[in-house]
Amino acid sequence: MASDAEVVNWFVELGMKVEKVTSGNYYFHITIGPPVGEGLKVSVLRKTPSSKYYVIAVNLDLPEDKLKERPELLTELKLDLLRMNVEFVFMPPDQEVPRTVQIAKLAFLDGLTSNEMLNLVTLVKNAAYLVLTRIYG
């Protein structure tokens, strides 16, 4: 079973920027960013010490004006995210034009490998970049 310290070490070994997040109600929460520059950061978190899985997630703010200009864009984004096989939720869920999107994948601790975790973090990051590219070109 993977430990929190192992997960941190996997990304530190790759030279990634790993930062511990102390705000919020999570037992374990780190962000992983690129080794240089200020690129997109992916969160890896566990709610409680007894949680048997990690949530790998990115939250993105969405530009209301661009979604209003192109109402079909929201459907296109949903289809793209479905194709990438990631979990996602647009918030607030009851509004025609959402303000944010959360993109996530889950990873069970039992049997988790460094390659699997790297692939999941990369998948979530790439899904977020896809959303940004579709919106901003």
Order of alpha helices (4+ residues) and beta strands (2+ residues): alpha-beta-beta-beta-beta-alpha-alpha-beta-beta-alpha
